[in-house]
Amino acid sequence: MKYDVPLKAIIKNRRSNLRAALGIQGEWRELPTNFPAREHEVDFLAYVKNGGRRAYLAHVELQSDRDPDMLTRMLSYRADIRNWQQTSGDVECNGLSVVQTVAYIGPGSWSPKLRLKEPQIEFEYGYLDVKTLDSEVLFTSESVEDAALAVLFRDGHKPYMIRRIVQRVAEASKSESETLNAGALLTSFAGLRRAGEIVAMEWRNMNLPVNFEDSPLMKESYDRVRAEADANRLVAVITETLQRKFPNDIPADLNSRLTALSVDELDAMFKRSIDAKSADDILTVPSPSTSLGH
């Protein structure tokens, strides 16, 4: 989804106060987040030591949707983290407790199942709805992007708070790139709070730049959304062409076959469909050697 890329970058940014806002205090160092058994990386994993307290591993998942399988996901992540602790050779992390938290940034309320209790197994993880959290620590951050995140926190959608956010961006940005990053974040996350119109009005009032697609922080998210839109459009066109030209030869797994292809492969398929004499002419994806003419 379009929110995960910038949020992962921000929570790992040492200038950011997002970790403190989520309750992670003290010295920390980032740990690997990619586990071979998982399709997706965990969002944030770190070794944390706060003063004389015992160190621990902090695992955070930032959620904008209500995943009905969150409990199973978190249990699976815990197993992967535990296995990594025992096999990685990172002596400092071996045997430490793991504090897992799901931070919900999405709209409305969510009450995920937090605890599993079955014969021979008990498991529980923590949950925070950022709409209940104070955003003050974000305004004292060295990172101007943190101010934009305040729209997700308590009262962040209210006009007075959005005005404060925009003023902080205008005053604290050291470059146009920083302004664009903060503006792109604010505009994107305001959609989760139905506050887009208020943000646009306050942004215009401060005469701040609005070409957010130039934002380095958001470029990957914009590119991903654009690619997904292009792919969906091509899938629809190819499906319609097959239904019109070869209605009796459409495979049962057509949708899954098409959605597994890249935009470039779908585009090539669409071009073949213009002169195709059969469904196979359209659907057969050339191997790399064939496509290069070898």
N, C-alpha and C positions, 0 to 999 in steps of 0.2 A: 504494500500500500504506500501511498505517497508520503506518509508521515514518518515511516520508520527510518529512512536513510538520514534525514537531518537530525532526528532525535538521538540516534546512535552516535552521530558525530559530536553532538553537543555534550552528551553525558560523559564522553571520553575526553573532552576538552579540559585541560587543567585550569584554564581561566574561568570555567563555568562553575556556578553555584547550584546547578540542578541537582547534583548528588546530595549536597547539604539540605536542599529543600525536601529531598526524599528521605532524609534521616541518616545519610551516610557521612559520618564525620571522621576526621583524622587523616593520617597519611595513607596513601593507597598506591598500588601499582596494578596496572591492567594485566589480566590473564587471558590466555587463549579462549576464544568464544566459538570456535568451530570444532565440533565433535563428529567424527566420521559416520556414526550411526544415525545422525539427525539430518533431515532435509534442509533445515534452516539453522543458522547460528543463533546462540543466545544473544540477547541484546547487550548485556553488560555483565562482566564478571571481573572481580578485583579482589586482591589481598588488601585488607584494611586493618590498620592498627591505630588506635586512639589512646594516646597517653599510656598509662600503666595497665590498661585493660587488655584482656587476652585478645589476640588478633583473631580475625575470622574472615571467611570468604563471603563477599556480597554479590548476589545474583539478582539482577533486575530485568523484568520483562515489561516493556512499555506497550500497552494495548489501547488501540482506538476502537476495537470491535469487541463484542461479547462472545468469546470463544466458548462453546458449550463443553469442549474437551480440555479446558484449561488445567483442571486437576491432573489429568493424565499427562499432559505436556510437562507440567512442573515436576511431577514424579519422575518422568523419563529424564528430564534435564538433571535432576538430583542424582540419579543413578550414573549418568555420564560424568558429572562433576566428581562424584566420589571415585569413580574408576580412574579419572585423570589424576586425582590427588595421589592415588596409590601407585601409579605407573609413570608419571611424568618426570620423576627425579627432582622435582621442586621441593626440597626438604622443608622449607618454611611453611608450605601449604599442607603437607601431609598430616592428617589427623585433626585439622581444624574444623570447627563447626561451620555450616553453610547457612546463611540467612537469605532466604529467597523471598522476593517481593514482586507482586504484580502491581504496577502503577497504571491505573485506568485513566486515560485522557479523553475518552469518548463522550458523546452526548448522553443525557439521561442518567439513570441509575443502573447499577449492575450489582448483583449479589451472587458472585460465583461460589461454587462449592470449594471450601478451603481445606477440608479435612477428610482424610481417608482412614477409616478404622475397620479393619477386617481381621479375621483370625491370623495371627503371626505377622501383622503389619500395621503400623500406625504412621501416618505422614500428614504434615500440615505446612502450609506456606502463608506468607503475609500478604495483605491486600491494602492498597491505598487508592482512594478516589481523589485525584489531584484537585477536584473542585472543592474539596473540604480543607485544603491546605493553604496556609498563609504564603503569599508570594513576596513578602518584604525582602527576604534574602536575595531574591533575583534582581532587585533594583540596586543592590550594593555590589553587584558583580563587576569584575573587570570586563566581562564579555557582554557587549550590547545586545547580543542575540538572546541572552537570558531575559531581558526586559520583555521581549516579544512573547516569551513563553508564559508570562504572567496572565495572558488572556485565557489560559487554560485553568488557572488556579481560582481560588475563592473570589467571587465578585468580578472576575476578569472580563466578563461580557458587558459590564455596566459602563455607561458613557464616561463617567468620571475616571474609571480605571483605564479605559482605552485612551483617553486624553493624556493621562499620566504616562502610559506606555510610549505613546508617540513622541511626547515631549522628551522622555528619557533617550529615545533613539536619536532624536534630532540633536540633543545636547552632547551625548556621549560618543557618537560615531566619529571615528578618526579618519574615515575615508568613505568614498561613495560605495565601495564594495561592501563595507560593513553596513551601511545604510540599506543597500539592496538586500543583503542577507536577512537583516532584521525585518525589513518590510515584506519580503517573500514569506518568511516564517509567520509573521503576524497575520498576513492575509490568508495563508493556508489554514492556520489553526483557528482563525476567527470563524471559519465555516463550520467547525464543530460546535460553536457556541451561538450560531445564527447572528453573528455580529459583524458580518462583512460590510454592510452599508455604513455602519458607524465608523469602522476602521477606515474605509475609503474616504469618508468625509473629513475625518481628523487628519488623515495623511495629506489630503489636498490642502487643508487649511495651513499646514506647516510647509507647503511647497517642496515636498520631498520627492526624489526621483521614483518613478513607478515602473520602469522596465525590468520587472522582477525576473524575467527569464535570463537576464544577464548575471543573476546571483550565482556565484560558484557553489554555495552550500546547497542550493535547491536544484542545480542543473540535472543531477542524476535522477531526481524524482520527476522533474518535468519530462526528461527524455523517456523515462519508463512509462509514464502516463500516456505520452504521445505515441510510443510504440504499441502499447496495449490498444489504444484507440484505432491505430492503423491496422493492427492485426484483426481486431473485431470486425472492422469494415470489410477487409478482404475475405474473411471467413464467410460473411453474409453474402457477398457478391458471388463467390465461388459456389456456395451452396445453391443459390438461386439459379445460376447457370446450369448446374448439373440437373436440378429439378426440371428445368425447362427443356434442355437438350436430350438428357438421357434418364428420364424418370424411372426406368425399369432397371437401371444398373447402379443405383446408389447404394453403397455398402452400409451395413447397419452401424458400423463404428465411424461413420464419416466425421461427426463432430469432434470426437476425441483425436482422430488422425489429423484434422486440420489445426486444432488448437495446440497440438504438440510442435507445430512448425514455426520457424522464425518468420519475421516480416519479409525478409528477402526471399525465402522459399515460397511463401504465399504469393508474393508479387510475381515470381516466375511462373507459378501455377496459374495465376489469373491470365497472364499473357499467353500461355499455351492454350487456355480455354477458348480463345478467339477462333482458332482454326482447328480445334480438336474434332476428331472423327469418332471418338469413343470416350467413355468415362476414364478408361485407363490412360488415355493420352493426357488427361488433365491431372490425374491423381498420382501417377508414377513419378516419384521424386528422383531425379538423376543422381547417381553417385558422384562424388567429387571428381573422379577421373573422367567420367562421361561428360560432366558439365564443362570440363576444361578442354574437351575435344581430344583427349588422348585415347 
